Amino acid sequence: MSGTGRTGDGHGRLGNVLSSLAVAVGCVLFLGGFAWAAVVYKPYTVPTGSMTPTVDAGDRVLAERIDGTDVKRGDVVVFTDSVWGDQPMVKRVVGVGGDKVACCDADGRLTVNGEPIEEPYVQGQSFGGGGGGAPAAQQDFTAVVPKGQVFLLGDERSSSLDSRVHLEDPGQGSVPLSAVQARLDAVAWPSQSLIERPAGFAGLPGGISAAGPLPLQLGAVLVGVLLILAGSAYSTIAARASRRRRTAGPASAR
């Protein structure tokens, strides 16, 4: 009988060690995921509906802090420029330094360096070419983007005040890379969704940006919560079982 008790106690001690380890690792993952996200991301409130349907006015979004040199075509970015009112604004990068951005081709699509760009995020656009959809812009335009600058459009092309409004300014409506502060990765409220990188720009030199680390950070937080709950639950169950054994011990001895 005593040998069985010692074996049970050994298993109990091992279980307690493992449960404590699970809670400790869970706390590290949980707090680490939050800390990592706080360093990488900054929350913003989208000021206007110029990026509908990708993001709507009033949406709370998470934007990855980036250097302007990390910007690629297709990115939805937060930027501040004195020519645009010196307030944080949200638009999509459709051209980088050296690009010729024009609209529209025979099928109503935006072109970059003569290459037509499929833009399914623009309402009414015909995905896959062949015409039949709304044009990518209501007025034709052409702009050559100076080096070190980006050309920006809203996804709601009928109402967005974007680079097209500033075509007569120096730089033909483009914005310096230094004005870019962050790249949108997700809508946090009132809905929860990731903002995908558009495949339409993938075939151009430089490609598109890689996905941000937000899914990894959320995964770390979730795994941390599960480990904390599992470790805490085991400790509670083990403690109750131990009390039952201690209570049952004297009775069986009698």
Steps between C-alpha positions, in 0.01 A plus 500: 500500500777743592678435165181589313471822697855602418437430131186714510686781678773485234248531220332786685826691543583453129153621404535807721837582344361465148191707581714774654725492193196526271374806691844662491545441126143616441565826684814559292314440173197704607693803623766464230238496223339816632836674549615402149178634349528825697850559363414413138147640466323827562120546504339757274146615430424531127385861449297474177323253274754543218629142551161327490447205471844403634453714811213729592489837671531455876662155481768434759796345323841359593785642297851356498767760566727504194769710342406668173757290316297187585196623306392301194223535247164390630571590863230690688699756695460770762684819407515867596590770248465877532368533145214264589401687818767376741263237650542120501333359189444147367545417129631220277842521333458435127833635376856536632796705381555474126153357423265639237148472640213549256127445468322361331575231241244366251352279772480782754795382707782687669839440338848519654783522247253384238394190696126479583425447868208290620342678798216292644492729806369786280122484496360428156833398346490210257733235645695308238482766229280487197311818589144513619579661835532853629827679410776516761459880503238743373752718315801395297838602640870429465775563753869415524606437860828668602767293673449473874125564475175301472174554313186436707136428419196422712306183431178703481607667176182703450548711814860457617713813517837348414800551272268582209398823676865608520610417145588866434722517810877430483542123488166455322312412815758265650605497865854459642579159646597679821132596544396134536464390861336157491337229288152368580485131587158450660166649595456460876157659553206487435587191292815287520677422175844497347577736212636286219787602274358549148620245246455743212838663568689173563631471145669840500868542599533490879179302543274560798563520873511188711220447751554666836574312824154555650381136454813375681444747782135402538602134488750552781235670713245223432746217575602685816139521618444130431814399692406719796149355511622142460770533765263671746229240440742212560621657827142541621402142408821357651447693825145366535615144427774531761250617763274206420791256540595651835139479617460143380834385647406476872169334416667224302755452781214435743 
